[in-house]
């Protein structure tokens, strides 16, 4: 029996942010053969379930801050310390960037977030006339169509209400500001950062990453780490590639992932997850 952890964006999901039908079929086939397949994503758990429909598998969500069994029972959570989360929210509000707050029941974002992103895009396009404005905005719109997305006028109220904060996600077209924010949070003792796409930095608790969550899930299920398989494409997948027995990079993966990989499959648009499960793993 193997535990196969599959990333979503850039992996099981194609460029239009929908799951590959062949990939879903291959996952169901692997489960029917007695293997355990888990989704392992930076997305919120409810968003992952919404995207994958009737697929009943364990889920590692919010870059490892939430771990659920196949029935949806929470097994482990590693939220950001409340005081640290409040300080981080104040910092992001001060820097006037678009950001999201991942809580157990919803993804919250300040109500003027879309306006801030559009203003940044206008500045970027004005300075770089060759920039494909439509393509740039399509990459940003992914944030607004997440399942469970809600606008909020006073985000610090979430901390005052005692809501756990699993992750903060920042999206900005200002590279200087993105680098400044990344450096700031990487120098904080309670949190660190990762990224799943261009223009994005994700802030999570120091103990949180996909690799630690995969170790926990494998232990919970009684699976040796040598029998774990990971399939992914981006920087937030590095931690799970560092601990898994078999590591399969997507054809569209960043170089850092390909360098850690045992094998490389096809791209996400060419049903790379299905090819990996059926051909590379011979399931």
Secondary structure, DSSP 8 states (H G I E B T S, - for coil): --EEEE-IIIIIB-TTS-B-HHHHHHHHHHHHTT-EEEEE-SS-HHHHHHHHTT---EEEEGGGTEEE-TT--EEEE--B-HHHHHHHHHHHHHTT-EEEEE-SS-EEEETTHHHHHHHHHHHHHHH-TTS-HHHHHHHHHGGGGSTTEEEES-THHHHHTT--B-EEEEE-S-HHHHHHHHHHHHTSSSEEEE-SSTTEEEEEETT--HHHHHHHHHHHHT--GGGEEEEE-SGGGHHHHHH-SEEEE-TT--HHHHHH-SEE---GGGTHHHHIIIIIS--
